[in-house]
Amino acid sequence: MRPLILTPLYPPAVGGAAIYFDGIVNRLTQYDEIEILFVLTEQMSGQPCTLSRDKVRLLRWLPNRISNGRKPLSIHLAAYILTQLRLASLLPRLRHRYQIHLIHFHTRYRGRLFYNTLRRARVPIIADLRDKMTDPAALVGVADRLLCCGEGVQQFAIARGFPAERTVLIPAALDLPVPQPQGEILSVRHRYNLEVPYLLFVGDITTNKGVYDLLNAYERWQTSHPDFHLVLIGINREGKRFLDRLQQTKRVIYLGHVPYSDALALIQGAEVVILPSRSEGLPTVILEAIALGRKVICPPNIPEFIRHCPAFVLSEVTPEAIASKLSQVLDSNALPHYPLEVHKLERVVLQLLHIYRQVLEGHRARDR
């Protein structure tokens, strides 16, 4: 089998999607039925355009559009158009040159020209919906299967018109982190000058992630909790607007991008990990924080969190709700409990392999 995985986010790019695709690529290639696995992704400064490693062929042939921080609108639009044209040119050639058997793509890539290119590929198409930012209705005539990383995403896709029988619930996959010795955590905290108790946000700095609501909540909450700082980790996609807003709030520390191992250490050292997002499917950072034994504040409207750890879920993304939940979580001795085993990488990859086989068999049957 020769799959092509198409994703804008792949290490050293950061974020839950990058972790997910890196994990499944490395694990899929351990199976004999995967002959070669191709990854088509964005160019990144300092990274080779083409890299071969064991059974992986990494092709950084697409314009950098998502992996880096905010760009001027004109540059963003130019990169979007160039990406559409590049995909329209590349995918047919890759399909024939490398005898690609199926295409598995992250739905952050979208657009009419791209979808038309996928329709003409004449191979099974698997769309991977990891949040609620893409219109599932546009994928009805494109994807043989729609992978949904959480129950809320699956419900969203069906409600927007994607056929239920072609959706598949694939839990967010990750290698669950193991808690590190306190000495190592203290060493990382010292490196970032975090000698005080802190609340932690990890994710892209965007409106959809609830960053401004969090800053507003913290601003009013800190008046009665002056010992706590707020630390934010992630790529600034808001530009000057976000930096200007930071200047208005005391005790907020913005670290930008930090290495993944450091981020895990800072998660383990946090009093509470907060993600007040409006568009999440099933956020990796919350799962990692729970695995590391931390208190969390989860986004609203995610059925898995509502079912397993309701006391840690926001009712809505507003400064009032965030501030109230902060006080409630910090005043309690309880820790969140969640069945993390369903997210184990090996389990998820076996599900993916089953789906790959299923859609390939379906296409072969139709071709006979």
C-alpha positions in Angstrom: 0.0 0.0 0.0 1.3 3.5 -0.9 -0.7 6.2 0.9 -0.1 9.9 0.5 -0.7 12.0 3.6 -1.3 15.7 2.9 -1.1 18.0 5.9 0.1 21.6 6.3 1.3 20.9 9.9 4.1 18.4 10.3 7.1 18.7 12.7 9.0 20.9 13.3 5.7 22.8 12.9 3.8 22.8 16.2 0.3 21.9 17.4 -1.9 18.9 18.0 -2.3 18.2 14.2 1.5 18.1 13.8 1.9 15.7 16.7 -1.0 13.5 15.4 0.4 13.2 11.8 3.9 12.6 13.0 2.7 9.8 15.3 0.6 8.0 12.7 3.2 8.3 10.0 5.9 6.8 12.2 3.6 4.0 13.4 2.0 3.2 10.0 5.3 2.5 8.4 6.0 -0.3 11.0 3.4 -2.4 9.2 4.5 -4.6 6.3 1.5 -3.7 4.2 2.7 -0.1 4.0 5.2 -0.3 1.2 6.0 3.5 1.1 4.3 6.4 2.8 4.4 9.9 1.2 3.9 13.0 3.2 3.2 16.2 1.3 3.5 19.3 3.4 4.7 22.9 3.7 8.2 24.3 3.2 9.9 25.4 6.4 13.0 27.5 6.9 16.0 25.3 7.5 14.2 22.1 6.5 15.1 20.0 3.4 12.6 20.0 0.6 12.8 16.3 0.2 13.8 13.7 2.8 13.8 9.9 2.6 13.8 8.0 5.9 13.1 4.2 5.9 9.7 3.9 4.3 8.8 7.6 4.6 9.2 10.1 1.7 8.7 13.6 3.1 8.0 16.2 0.4 8.1 19.8 1.6 6.9 21.2 -1.7 4.0 23.5 -0.7 4.2 27.2 0.1 4.5 28.1 3.8 1.0 29.3 4.7 0.0 27.8 8.1 3.2 26.7 9.9 4.5 30.1 10.7 3.0 33.2 12.4 0.7 35.9 11.0 1.5 37.4 7.6 0.0 40.4 5.9 -3.3 39.7 4.3 -1.9 40.2 0.7 0.9 37.6 1.4 -1.6 35.2 2.9 -3.9 35.4 -0.1 -1.0 35.0 -2.5 0.1 31.9 -0.6 -3.4 30.5 -0.6 -3.7 30.9 -4.4 -0.2 29.5 -5.0 -1.1 26.5 -2.7 -4.2 25.8 -4.7 -2.3 25.9 -8.0 0.6 23.9 -6.6 -1.7 21.2 -5.4 -3.6 21.1 -8.7 -0.3 20.6 -10.5 1.4 18.3 -8.0 -1.2 15.7 -7.0 -1.8 14.2 -10.5 1.9 13.9 -11.1 2.5 12.4 -7.7 -0.3 10.0 -8.2 1.1 8.6 -11.4 4.8 8.9 -10.7 4.7 7.2 -7.3 1.6 5.0 -8.0 -0.3 6.4 -5.0 -3.1 4.2 -3.8 -5.0 6.6 -1.6 -4.9 10.2 -0.4 -5.4 11.1 3.3 -5.7 14.8 3.8 -6.0 17.3 6.6 -9.1 19.5 6.0 -7.1 22.6 6.7 -6.5 22.3 3.0 -9.7 23.3 1.2 -10.9 25.2 -1.8 -12.8 24.6 -5.0 -9.8 24.0 -7.2 -8.3 21.6 -4.6 -11.5 19.7 -4.2 -11.8 19.3 -8.0 -8.2 18.0 -8.1 -9.1 15.4 -5.5 -12.2 14.3 -7.5 -10.1 13.7 -10.5 -7.4 11.7 -8.7 -9.3 8.4 -9.2 -8.0 7.0 -5.9 -9.8 6.7 -2.5 -9.9 10.0 -0.7 -9.9 10.2 3.2 -10.6 13.6 4.7 -9.3 14.2 8.3 -11.5 16.7 10.1 -9.8 17.8 13.3 -11.9 20.9 14.2 -15.0 22.7 13.2 -13.3 25.2 10.8 -14.1 23.4 7.6 -17.6 23.1 6.0 -18.3 19.3 5.9 -21.0 19.8 3.2 -18.2 20.8 0.7 -16.6 17.4 1.2 -19.6 15.3 0.4 -18.6 14.8 -3.3 -14.9 14.6 -2.4 -14.2 12.2 0.4 -14.9 8.4 0.6 -14.6 8.7 4.3 -14.6 11.6 6.8 -12.4 10.9 9.8 -13.7 12.8 12.9 -11.4 13.2 15.9 -14.2 13.6 18.4 -17.9 13.0 18.9 -18.6 16.7 18.7 -16.9 16.9 15.3 -18.8 13.9 14.0 -22.1 15.4 15.1 -21.1 18.7 13.5 -20.3 17.0 10.2 -23.6 15.1 10.1 -25.6 18.1 11.0 -23.9 20.1 8.2 -24.9 17.4 5.7 -22.1 14.8 5.4 -23.6 11.3 5.2 -23.4 9.6 8.6 -22.5 6.2 7.1 -19.3 7.7 5.6 -18.1 9.3 8.9 -15.7 7.5 11.2 -14.9 8.4 14.7 -11.1 8.2 15.0 -10.0 9.5 18.5 -7.2 12.0 18.6 -4.0 9.9 18.8 -0.9 10.6 20.8 1.9 8.9 22.6 0.8 9.7 26.1 3.5 11.7 28.0 5.0 10.3 31.1 5.4 12.6 34.2 9.0 13.7 34.6 11.0 14.1 37.9 10.3 17.3 39.7 13.9 18.3 39.4 13.7 18.3 35.6 10.5 20.3 35.8 12.0 22.9 38.1 15.0 23.2 35.7 12.8 24.0 32.7 10.8 26.4 34.8 14.0 28.2 35.9 15.1 28.4 32.3 12.0 30.4 31.4 12.1 32.4 34.6 8.9 30.8 35.9 9.5 30.7 39.7 5.9 31.7 40.5 2.6 29.8 40.4 1.2 30.1 36.9 -1.8 29.2 34.7 -0.9 27.9 31.2 -2.4 28.3 27.8 -0.9 26.2 24.9 -2.1 26.7 21.4 -2.2 29.1 18.4 -2.8 32.7 19.5 -6.1 33.3 17.7 -9.6 34.6 18.5 -11.1 31.2 17.9 -8.8 29.8 20.7 -10.4 32.2 23.1 -7.2 34.1 23.8 -8.8 37.5 24.3 -11.5 36.1 26.5 -8.8 34.5 28.6 -6.9 37.7 28.9 -10.0 39.6 29.9 -10.9 36.9 32.4 -7.4 36.8 33.9 -7.4 40.6 34.2 -10.4 40.6 36.5 -9.5 37.3 38.3 -5.9 38.3 39.2 -7.1 41.1 41.4 -8.1 38.5 44.0 -5.3 36.1 43.1 -2.2 38.2 42.7 0.3 35.3 43.2 -0.7 33.7 39.9 0.8 34.6 36.5 -0.7 33.7 33.2 1.7 32.0 30.7 0.9 31.6 27.0 2.7 29.3 24.6 2.1 29.3 20.9 2.5 31.0 17.5 1.1 34.5 17.4 -1.3 34.5 14.4 -2.9 37.8 15.6 0.2 40.0 15.1 0.3 43.5 16.6 -3.2 43.3 18.0 -2.2 40.5 20.4 1.1 42.1 21.4 -0.7 45.4 22.1 -3.3 43.6 24.2 -0.5 41.9 26.3 0.8 45.3 27.3 -2.5 46.1 29.0 -2.4 43.2 31.5 0.1 42.7 34.3 1.7 39.3 35.1 1.1 37.8 31.6 4.1 36.1 30.1 4.1 35.2 26.4 6.8 32.7 25.5 6.0 32.2 21.8 7.0 28.8 20.4 8.9 26.5 22.7 10.3 23.0 22.0 7.7 20.2 22.5 9.7 18.7 25.4 9.8 22.1 27.2 6.1 22.6 26.6 5.3 19.2 28.3 7.5 20.2 31.3 5.7 23.6 31.6 2.4 21.8 31.4 3.5 19.5 34.3 4.6 22.6 36.3 1.3 24.6 35.8 -1.4 25.0 38.4 -4.1 24.8 35.7 -3.9 24.3 31.9 -6.6 26.4 30.2 -8.0 26.1 26.6 -11.1 28.3 26.2 -11.4 27.4 22.5 -14.6 27.7 20.3 -13.6 25.4 17.5 -11.8 22.4 19.0 -12.4 18.8 18.0 -10.6 17.0 20.9 -7.6 19.1 22.0 -4.3 17.3 22.4 -3.0 19.7 25.0 -5.9 18.9 27.4 -5.3 15.1 27.0 -1.5 15.7 27.7 -2.2 17.8 30.8 -4.6 15.1 32.2 -2.0 12.4 31.5 0.5 14.5 33.4 -1.8 14.8 36.4 -2.7 18.5 36.0 -5.9 20.4 36.6 -7.5 21.6 33.3 -10.2 23.9 32.0 -11.6 22.3 28.9 -13.5 24.0 26.0 -17.3 23.8 26.0 -19.4 21.5 23.8 -17.0 18.5 23.6 -19.1 15.4 24.5 -16.1 13.4 25.8 -15.1 16.0 28.3 -18.7 16.7 29.4 -19.2 12.9 30.0 -15.9 12.1 31.8 -14.8 15.3 33.6 -17.8 17.7 33.6 -16.5 19.8 36.6 -13.5 21.0 34.4 -15.6 22.0 31.3 -16.5 25.6 30.5 -20.2 26.4 30.1 -19.3 29.0 27.5 -16.3 31.0 26.2 -16.8 34.3 28.1 -14.5 36.1 30.5 -17.1 35.6 33.3 -17.3 31.8 32.7 -13.5 31.5 32.5 -12.9 33.5 35.7 -15.6 31.5 37.6 -14.3 28.2 36.4 -10.7 29.2 37.4 -11.8 29.9 41.0 -13.8 26.7 41.1 -11.0 24.4 39.8 -8.3 26.0 42.0 -10.4 25.8 45.1 -11.1 22.0 44.6 -8.7 19.2 45.4 -10.2 17.1 42.6 -8.2 16.1 39.4 -9.8 15.3 36.1 -10.2 11.6 35.1 -10.5 10.6 31.5 -10.1 7.2 29.7 -6.8 8.1 27.9 -6.3 4.5 26.6 -8.7 5.2 23.7 -6.1 7.7 22.4 -3.2 5.3 22.4 -1.3 5.6 19.1 -1.2 1.9 18.3 -5.0 1.6 18.8 -5.7 4.5 16.5 -3.3 3.4 13.8 -4.9 0.0 13.7 -8.3 1.7 13.1 -6.7 3.8 10.3 -5.3 0.7 8.6 -8.7 -0.9 8.7 -10.2 2.2 7.0 -7.5 2.3 4.4 -8.1 -1.4 3.5 -11.9 -0.8 3.5 -11.9 2.1 1.0 -9.3 0.4 -1.2 -11.4 -2.7 -1.4 -14.5 -0.6 -2.2 -12.7 1.2 -5.1 -11.4 -2.1 -6.5 -14.9 -3.6 -6.4 -16.3 -0.6 -8.3 -13.6 -0.8 -10.9 -14.2 -4.5 -11.6 
